Amino acid sequence: MFGIDRQVYYRRVKKSSYRKLLASKVVNMVLEIRNTMPRIGAKKLYYLLKTELNQLKIGRDKFIDILRANHLFIIPKRSYHITTNSHHRFRKHQNQILELEICRPEQVWVSDITYIGKRKNPCYLSLITDAYSKRIMGFNVADNMNANSSLTALKNAIKKRRDKGKTLIHHSDRGIQYCSDQYQKLLHKNNIKCSMTQNSDPYENAVAERINGILKQEFNIDKFNLKLAVMKVLVKNAIDIYNNKRPHYSNYMLTPNQMHQQSVVKMRTYKRKTPAIKNITGV
């Protein structure tokens, strides 16, 4: 009647049902991963699910189409809070990592403070991250920006340090917490060299800024208006998942802990149009 063969019609219906079934399986796999990593992106999802997708004969492009059709793409959010007070009397150190080639774990640690609270329950997260492996070595959540919170994060990182005989550089912005006498004494006591940014350019501390963004955008640690004790548990769980389960693009899809266990893989660097050294020297 419609000029279509009966066999062709039923074949098309069967094929359509099979595609819906495959898409449903993929969506369920994605949602299972996002139970622990709520806003993980498509590239990392494909990497984590590659074996299962190959068994279903679904390639990268088809996987992306399924995510798009089911509204599972992640839209990045942007927020900015100033947490750096560089107008103080303490000594500010020079940037020692501008032209340094980072080739092993515990060669450079980067540090930063980020705002994760709300007006009713303000919270600040202090982080110490290994620049090579992107592993979070130490952290602390506090309801203030005092130096003690940053000191606690540094002490936790030092406890996890493996080889204290090798040179280690601590890189941060010029905030009063890092320039304070207490913080500098702890660095000196543990033979850790101090390095600081020279301008307000975020690329001078790009790794720290990136880790802040991952924790806030993918794990939603700044979404909740909770008390300090609950926020500490929430952040700890997020960092455990980040260190142990989340593949990192700059680690060639190794997790931070996997990257930290070796020094053979060359780390990817964060690209920028104008090198930071030109902004500082004017060359």
Number of C-alpha atoms within 10 A of each C-alpha: 4 5 5 8 10 9 8 10 11 11 12 11 10 11 12 12 12 12 11 12 12 16 20 14 13 20 16 11 15 20 13 12 15 16 9 16 19 16 21 20 16 18 14 15 18 18 13 17 15 16 11 13 20 11 8 12 10 17 12 15 10 13 21 18 12 20 18 13 11 12 9 16 15 15 9 10 9 8 8 7 8 8 13 16 11 16 9 12 9 15 13 20 18 14 19 16 17 14 10 8 12 16 16 20 22 24 17 26 29 25 27 25 26 23 24 25 22 13 7 9 14 17 23 23 26 23 27 29 26 25 26 28 30 27 25 24 23 23 26 22 26 21 16 13 20 12 18 15 22 27 22 18 21 25 19 16 19 18 10 10 12 10 10 12 8 10 12 20 18 24 28 24 29 24 21 21 25 28 23 16 14 13 20 17 13 15 21 11 9 12 15 21 16 22 23 23 24 17 14 12 13 14 18 22 21 16 22 27 17 15 19 20 18 15 19 22 21 19 23 18 21 21 12 14 17 17 14 17 10 12 23 19 12 16 22 15 13 19 20 13 15 25 21 14 17 21 23 18 13 18 20 13 16 18 22 24 19 16 26 19 11 11 13 9 14 16 20 12 14 10 9 8 5 9 13 19 14 9 12 13 7 7 6
